[in-house]
Amino acid sequence: MTQAKPTPKTRVQVTLSTPVLDVLQQLADESGIAMGALCGNLLDEALPAFETMLAAVRAAKSKQANAYDMLASMLMENQAKSSQIQLDIDQERQKLRRAAGTKGKDV
């Protein structure tokens, strides 16, 4: 079986605010991955949202009436995804608490 060739990646420089840098650095440290890899992964995961934003901006530039509908739809979709992620996190936290026998305490 042949392996797919890795896709080339382009290196970019980004200026981050101190609060963003601090959180990303802590997340990278806690996750055990490099800051660049973390940022790349986060951007890869956000690609569908970027594509929707691009389509909305293009629609707005051409004065299409549905540009705001596209943005609103994207925001609602992302809100639903973040709500599901929060539920998943809460479920995992409850599992950890039960396993540790600390039902009412923070884990």
MOLIN-V69745 format. One record per backbone hydrogen bond with DSSP energy under -0.5 kcal/mol. CO is the residue of the C=O (numbers start at 0). NH is the residue of the N-H. Records with the same first field share a line. If there is no record, write none. Layout:
BEGIN
CO=NH / NH
END
This chain:
BEGIN
13=15
16=20
17=21
18=22
19=23
20=24
21=25
22=26
23=27
24=28
25=29
26=30
27=31 / 32
33=37
34=38
35=39
36=40
37=41
38=42
39=43
40=44
41=45
43=46
45=48 / 49
46=50
47=51
48=52
49=53
50=54
51=55
52=56
53=57
54=58
55=59
56=60
57=61
58=63
59=62
63=66
64=67
65=69
66=70
67=71
68=72
69=73
70=74
71=75
72=76
73=77
74=78
75=79
76=80
77=81
78=82
79=83
80=84
81=85
82=86
83=87
84=88
85=89
86=90
87=91
88=92
89=93
90=94
91=95
92=96
93=97
94=98
95=99
96=100 / 101
101=104
END
